[in-house]
Amino acid sequence: MRALIGEPQFNPGDATLIYHYSGPEHRIFVEELESLAGRSAIRVVYLPGARRDNGSWLPAGFSGTDHEVLAELAPLVADSDIYLCGPLEWLAAARRAAHRAGARHHQIHSEEFAW
C-alpha cells in the first residue's frame, strides 16, 4: 500500500485509503501515511477497533451492511481498482463487500499477512 500511495498520481477524490486496525498498538506508520496521502491527494479513513463479527471487515460500532459502508466510505469502489492487505479471514470479508458494492473480480488485488 505504501508504494501505491507514494506516487502523486491521483486527483483529489480519486482514491481512498481505508486503514482498519484492531487497537492503538497496531496503528503504525500514521505520520508517513498522512504525509504521503497529502502529496498524492488520497483521502485516508481510519477505522479503529476489533471486527464487529467474524464475517465482517468492519470494526464494531458500524451500522449497515459491509458493502453499504464500503460504498459510503469509497463512493467510486465499483469503478476502481481495489487493493487489500490483511489476514485471510478479513480479506475474504473485504472481497465480499467489494463484490456486493459492484466491483468485479479483476478489480480486486490482495496480499495476505498474518502475525
N, C-alpha and C positions, 0 to 999 in steps of 0.2 A: 504494500500500500504506500509505503514511504516513497518508493521510486515513482509511482504513478502521480503522486501529488507534488513531487519535486520539480516538475516541469510546468512552466507557466503557459499551459495550453488551453485553458478554459476561459470562457467568458462568464461574467457574473451570472449566477443562476443555472449554469450548465451542469454543475457537479455538486454532489453532496456526499460527505464522508460521515457515516453513522458509526460512532465509536461506542460499542457496548462493552462494559467491564463490570465484573461482579462486585468489586469493592475498591476502596481507595488505594490499597496496596497494588492493584493491577492497573491503575490509571497512570500509565507511563508515557513518556515522550510527548506530553501535552504541549510544553513550550515549543518544541520543534514542530509539532503538527500545526500549531497556531501560526507560527512564522511561515511555514511552507504554504499553508492554506491561504494566508493573506496575500502571498506573492502569486499564487495560482488562481485566485478568485474562487476558491472552493468553500462551500458552506460546511461547517463542522457541527454535528449534533451529538451531544454526549448523552448516553443512556446508562447511568449507573444502577447497579443492583443485580441481585440474583434473578435468574429467569423466573417468570411467573408460573410456569409449569414445564414439565419435560417435553411437551410438544411445541413449545413456543420459542421464538428467538428473542422476544421482548422481555425486559425486566418487569417485575411485579409492579402493579400500580397503573398499568395502561388498560384502558377500556377499548373495545373494538377488536376486530379480528386482526391477526398478524398482517394480512395483506392490506387491510384498510389503513392501518397505522403506517405501514411502509409507504403506501401511495401518498399519504398525507405528509410524511417526512421528506419523501423524494418524489415529487409530482411527475417527473419525467421517467420514472422507473420502467414503464412499459416500452419506452423507445430508447433505452440506454443500455450500454454495456454495464454489467454489474460484477463487481469484484468482491469476493467474500474470503475472509480468512478467520478461522476459528476451529474449535473442536468439532468432530464429526457430527454429533447429535445436533449441535447448534447450526452447523452448515446445512443439514437436511431441513431443519425448520425454516431457515432463511431462504433456501431454494424454493420450498413450497410456497412461501409468502410471495416471492418474486414471480413465480409462475401464475399464481392466483391474481396477482396485480397486473398481469398482462405480458410479462416478459417471456420470451421464447428460450428454449434450451441453449441455443448457440450464443445468447447474450450473457450467459452466466458463467463466470470463471471463478474457480475457487482453489484455495490452498488450505489443507488441513494441518492443524498443530495440536499437540497435547502436552500437558505438563508432566 
